[in-house]
């Protein structure tokens, strides 16, 4: 239990710092390369990472399901698993990088006003390095080395970003910023693989293991790409119809609201690894109850955060956007994107059940259906309603997917669950008096007012929903007993 709590705390802090990087660096990047340059940077990085997930098949996602069951003493078996994933990842990553480099001209013409062909060619190396890092991260997760995974993930997400910021400030040039980003990205990814390899050793890959991992991970990799597009396909429609400037404005709002999802990082990082033994021992219903309860915890925290963002949006975006760019319906964007962020994270919780059940092709089907709806909605709404249309299209897609998946996998989101969610939304009203009692006229007052408002919300939850909180704690204790080897 102590390890679970310490891992959760560590992952939460690392996740918060990682999610905050965009908020911290946005004003610096915009000052260095302008709002258009920031939009181009976001789109280039998104494209490289999506291609990486597709080309490498995300073979490492099989580690938490297969390698988690191998004892630490069986180093030879661990090495066979590790190298059966590493070698194909390297080969497929190189092919993906070449694909992006070859298509850089066409991508630049479609989405970047034909200005960033050379920059896309430089960024193609991120396809390989991102695939290798994802493999190492998943291996550490499977071995329950969550602190090491958190430190490496933080380094991988922060240090290349700092490289881009350095290039943006020094040369006021997106291309040189991406060049520094890619160089640091490769270095950190290489170190992560070497760190994971240190505790494994060398072994020949097993063709049978490669096939097993491929059968498990290929549907998930396609689903991951679909999920990435499902969450961010609106960016491609915005850049195509509205241009890079509008894209950057939208992404600033997205990055600020993304702070909502940080609390799910420790849960998503641990839940599959910890629940797999419980599920495999036949405790299926209790495993479902744990997913339901962790989902409720996330929603509880996220509702308060969305309430704060909605009430403080004007003061927040005065820090990140010039007055000329605050003409967009920012409050509508915050509400739509924030609600979409919550729904997207709920979707990931539901996918845990799919992966525990090893029916990963179902995840692929749900993603494809949601992505198709999102593409059609963006195509219809973005030219008419602009940024608000893009945000609503994505929220609509999640809203259709969630009830279908929860019904299929018997996650009991019943009337009591919905009543709890509604009561949390009602308790979030305690934020309103503090917003006006302490006006956020300066950065210091903004932090003070918003911080006190959120603490007041959490206090109201503990006061009025104490019985529910104690019930959730008892469920976690019961689950840990079931997960222990003695329960078999």
Buried (B, 14 or more C-beta within 10 A) or exposed (E): EEEBEEBBEBBBBBBBBBBBBBBEBBBBBBEBBBBBBBBBBBBBBBBBBBBBBBBBBBBBBBBBBBBBEBEEEEBEBBBBBBBBBBBBBBEBBBEBBBBBBEBBBEBBEEBBEEBBBBBBBBBBBBBBBBBBBBBBBBBBBBBBBBBBBBBBBBBBBBBBBBBBBBBBBEBBBBBBBBBBBBBBBBBBBBBBBEBBBEBBEEBEBBEEBBEBBBEBBBBBBBBBBBBBBBBBBBBBBBBBBBEBBBBBBBBBBBBBBBBBBBBBBBBBBBBBBBBBBBBBBEBBEBBBBBBBBBBBBBBBBBBBBBBBBBBBBEBBBBEBBEEEBBEBBBBBBBBBBBBBBBBBBBBBBBBBBBBBEEBBBBBBEBBBBBBEBBBEBBBEBBEEBBBBBBBBBBBBBBBEBBEEBBEBBEBEBEEEBEEBBEBBEEBBEBBEEBBEEBEBEEEEEBEBBBEBBBEBBBEBBEEEBEEBEEEBEEBBEBBBEBBEEEEE
